[in-house]
């Protein structure tokens, strides 16, 4: 694990044997160990190795901070609770029912990932309702020896929250601040279906900016210290992907051609600042085909209104 500041560390979960795809973080204090976005069950062995590297285990975990319930962020939660029923899971109220009964979440993910579900994510076990601490945004939580402010930050997902410690200057922002798999690299908006909402996303970025964090922690991938320029670039790129989607929708009615044109355009944009290897990591961390489906759904819904 890599230390961010006293009591706060992060690690690469080595998703599918690759680096810089999914990061997790630990907050360690006298109240126990909190994990921020524990990742999917397919990476549990890696998570446990990282815990062991700091002299800890699942038995020492007292809480999970879940930014949102997508499987790459929170899929392992139920499995961890089965090993340690004392863990409390902090999650937005919209996402909470889907952690107790993940059947609809799994059905939705299954339509996107098909036969790859088990290989990619592993077990998605239910979380006991009694273990949940539901959030609306606006709460203040003590964990890892620090106080954390919670904000509702939808846009990428309707059940997204972010966590900020003024003392540490760190904001755990999940996917709200985008995907950046190399320091200073392209900030990619992750726009998978079903509930992309660009105006809400812009308001969420306003909230994060008002915190004035020194460090943004992205699940994909890790800390970004250039917070002002990072968020400004993400705003620009949210406009970019919407414009690209509108252009290809206007240009052709062939769905396969639309997707291909969008993906080619995104690859060109990222490729200006990324090696071929980095580009492949971007595509794993924020799949371009799924990004197309989410932003296209958003644009088409707007056209129909």
C-alpha positions in Angstrom: 0.0 0.0 0.0 1.1 3.6 -0.7 0.7 6.2 2.0 -1.3 9.4 1.1 -1.0 11.0 4.5 -1.0 9.7 8.1 -3.5 6.8 8.5 -4.6 7.0 4.8 -3.2 4.6 2.3 -4.2 3.3 -1.2 -3.5 0.2 -3.2 -3.9 -1.2 -6.7 -6.4 -4.1 -6.8 -4.7 -5.5 -9.9 -8.0 -6.0 -11.6 -7.8 -8.9 -14.1 -4.1 -9.0 -13.5 -3.6 -5.4 -14.8 -2.4 -2.3 -13.1 -4.0 1.1 -12.7 -7.6 0.0 -13.3 -9.2 -0.1 -9.8 -7.8 1.6 -6.7 -9.0 1.2 -3.1 -8.1 3.2 0.0 -7.9 2.5 3.7 -8.5 4.9 6.6 -6.8 3.6 9.8 -7.5 5.1 13.3 -8.2 4.1 16.8 -11.8 3.3 15.7 -10.6 0.6 13.4 -10.1 0.3 9.6 -12.4 1.8 7.0 -12.1 0.8 3.3 -13.2 3.2 0.6 -14.7 1.3 -2.4 -13.5 -2.2 -1.7 -13.8 -3.2 -5.3 -15.3 -6.4 -6.8 -15.0 -9.9 -5.2 -12.7 -10.9 -8.1 -10.0 -8.8 -6.5 -10.5 -9.8 -2.9 -7.3 -11.8 -2.8 -5.4 -8.7 -3.8 -7.3 -6.6 -1.2 -6.4 -9.1 1.5 -2.7 -9.0 0.5 -2.7 -5.3 0.8 -4.4 -5.4 4.2 -1.8 -7.9 5.4 1.0 -5.6 4.2 -0.2 -3.1 6.9 -0.7 -5.8 9.5 -4.4 -5.9 9.1 -7.1 -8.3 7.9 -10.8 -8.3 7.2 -11.4 -8.9 10.9 -10.0 -5.4 11.6 -12.4 -3.7 9.1 -15.1 -1.7 10.9 -16.6 0.2 7.9 -16.9 0.5 4.2 -17.3 3.9 2.5 -19.1 3.2 -0.8 -19.1 6.0 -3.3 -21.7 4.1 -5.4 -22.9 0.6 -5.9 -21.4 -0.3 -9.3 -19.7 -3.6 -9.1 -16.2 -2.4 -9.7 -16.6 -0.2 -6.6 -18.8 -2.1 -4.2 -19.2 -5.7 -5.5 -17.2 -7.3 -2.7 -19.2 -5.7 0.1 -21.5 -8.6 0.8 -18.7 -11.1 0.8 -16.7 -9.0 3.2 -19.7 -8.8 5.5 -20.1 -12.5 5.5 -16.5 -12.8 6.8 -16.9 -9.9 9.3 -20.6 -9.1 10.2 -19.5 -6.2 12.4 -18.7 -4.0 9.3 -21.0 -1.0 8.7 -21.6 0.0 5.1 -22.1 3.7 4.2 -24.0 4.1 1.0 -26.5 6.5 -0.6 -30.2 5.7 0.1 -30.9 5.1 -3.6 -28.3 2.4 -3.8 -29.0 0.8 -0.4 -31.9 -1.4 -1.4 -29.8 -2.9 -4.3 -27.1 -3.9 -1.8 -29.6 -5.8 0.3 -31.1 -7.4 -2.8 -28.7 -7.1 -5.7 -30.9 -9.0 -8.2 -31.8 -6.0 -10.3 -28.3 -4.6 -10.2 -27.0 -8.0 -11.4 -29.6 -8.1 -14.2 -28.7 -4.7 -15.4 -24.9 -5.4 -15.3 -25.5 -8.7 -17.0 -27.0 -6.9 -20.0 -23.7 -5.0 -20.3 -21.2 -7.7 -19.5 -22.9 -10.9 -20.6 -20.8 -14.0 -20.1 -18.0 -12.0 -18.5 -19.9 -11.3 -15.3 -18.3 -14.0 -13.1 -14.8 -13.5 -14.5 -14.9 -9.7 -14.1 -16.7 -9.3 -10.8 -17.0 -12.6 -9.0 -19.6 -13.1 -6.3 -22.0 -10.3 -5.5 -23.5 -11.3 -2.2 -26.3 -9.4 -0.4 -25.5 -7.0 2.4 -27.6 -7.4 5.5 -30.0 -4.4 5.9 -28.9 -4.0 9.5 -25.3 -3.4 8.3 -26.2 -0.4 6.2 -25.8 3.3 7.1 -27.9 5.1 4.5 -26.8 8.6 3.4 -28.5 11.5 1.7 -25.6 13.9 1.6 -24.7 16.5 4.2 -23.7 14.0 6.9 -20.5 14.2 8.9 -18.8 10.9 9.7 -15.9 10.1 12.0 -13.6 7.3 10.7 -9.9 6.6 10.5 -9.3 9.2 13.2 -10.7 12.0 11.0 -14.0 13.7 10.3 -15.5 13.2 6.8 -18.1 15.4 5.1 -20.5 13.5 2.8 -22.0 15.1 -0.3 -24.5 13.7 -2.8 -22.7 13.8 -6.1 -24.9 12.3 -8.9 -24.3 12.6 -12.6 -22.3 9.4 -13.2 -24.8 7.5 -11.1 -27.9 8.5 -9.2 -26.6 6.8 -6.1 -23.2 8.5 -5.9 -21.7 10.2 -2.9 -18.3 11.6 -2.2 -16.3 11.9 1.1 -14.1 14.8 2.1 -11.7 15.3 5.0 -10.8 19.0 5.4 -8.0 17.9 7.8 -6.4 15.7 5.2 -7.4 17.7 2.2 -8.5 14.6 0.4 -11.8 14.0 -1.4 -12.8 10.4 -2.3 -14.8 11.1 -5.4 -15.4 7.6 -6.9 -16.2 8.3 -10.6 -17.6 11.8 -10.3 -14.1 13.3 -11.1 -13.6 10.9 -14.0 -10.9 8.4 -15.1 -7.3 9.3 -15.2 -5.0 6.2 -15.3 -1.7 8.1 -15.6 -0.8 11.3 -13.7 -1.5 14.3 -15.9 -3.3 12.1 -18.5 -6.6 12.6 -20.2 -9.5 13.0 -17.8 -12.1 10.6 -19.3 -15.8 11.0 -18.3 -17.2 7.5 -17.5 -20.7 7.6 -19.0 -22.1 4.1 -18.9 -25.9 3.5 -18.8 -28.4 3.8 -17.2 -28.6 7.2 -15.4 -26.1 9.7 -16.8 -27.2 13.2 -16.0 -24.9 16.0 -17.2 -26.5 19.0 -15.5 -26.5 17.0 -12.2 -22.8 16.1 -12.9 -21.9 19.7 -13.3 -23.6 20.6 -10.0 -21.7 17.7 -8.3 -18.4 19.2 -9.6 -19.4 22.5 -8.1 -19.8 20.8 -4.7 -16.4 19.2 -5.0 -14.8 22.5 -6.0 -16.3 24.2 -3.0 -14.5 21.8 -0.7 -11.2 23.0 -2.2 -9.5 19.6 -1.8 -5.8 19.4 -2.2 -6.1 15.8 -3.6 -8.9 14.1 -5.5 -8.9 10.3 -5.1 -10.2 8.5 -8.2 -11.2 4.9 -8.1 -9.8 4.8 -11.6 -7.0 5.6 -10.7 -5.6 7.0 -7.5 -4.6 10.5 -6.3 -4.7 13.6 -8.5 -3.1 16.7 -6.9 -3.9 19.2 -9.7 -7.5 19.5 -8.5 -8.5 22.8 -10.3 -7.1 21.9 -13.7 -8.4 18.3 -13.3 -12.0 19.3 -12.7 -11.8 22.0 -15.4 -10.7 19.4 -17.9 -13.4 17.0 -16.9 -16.0 19.8 -17.5 -14.6 20.3 -20.9 -14.6 16.6 -21.7 -18.2 16.2 -20.5 -19.1 18.8 -23.2 -16.9 17.0 -25.6 -18.5 13.5 -25.3 -22.0 15.1 -25.5 -21.0 16.9 -28.7 -19.5 13.8 -30.2 -22.6 11.8 -29.4 -24.9 14.5 -30.9 -22.7 14.6 -34.1 -22.7 10.9 -34.8 -26.4 10.6 -34.0 -27.1 13.3 -36.5 -24.7 11.8 -39.1 -26.1 8.3 -39.3 -29.0 6.1 -38.1 -26.8 3.0 -38.1 -26.2 2.1 -34.5 -23.1 0.1 -35.0 -21.6 2.9 -37.1 -22.5 5.5 -34.4 -20.7 3.5 -31.7 -17.7 2.9 -33.9 -17.4 6.6 -34.8 -17.7 7.7 -31.1 -15.1 5.1 -30.0 -12.7 6.1 -32.7 -13.0 9.8 -31.7 -12.4 9.1 -28.0 -9.4 7.0 -28.9 -7.9 9.8 -30.9 -8.5 12.3 -28.1 -6.9 10.1 -25.5 -4.1 8.9 -27.8 -2.8 12.5 -28.1 -1.5 12.2 -24.6 -1.2 8.4 -24.0 0.9 5.5 -25.1 -0.8 2.5 -26.7 -0.5 0.6 -23.4 -2.0 3.5 -21.5 -4.9 3.7 -24.0 -5.7 0.0 -23.4 -5.8 0.7 -19.7 -8.2 3.6 -20.2 -10.4 1.3 -22.2 -10.4 -1.3 -19.4 -11.1 1.3 -16.7 -13.8 3.2 -18.6 -15.0 1.0 -21.4 -15.6 3.2 -24.5 -18.5 1.1 -25.8 -20.4 1.4 -22.6 -19.6 5.1 -22.4 -21.2 5.4 -25.8 -24.3 3.6 -24.7 -24.7 5.8 -21.7 -24.1 9.2 -23.3 -26.2 8.2 -26.4 -29.1 7.2 -24.1 -28.8 10.6 -22.4 -28.7 12.5 -25.7 -31.6 10.6 -27.3 -33.8 11.1 -24.2 -33.1 14.8 -24.5 -34.0 14.9 -28.2 -37.3 13.1 -27.5 -38.4 15.5 -24.8 
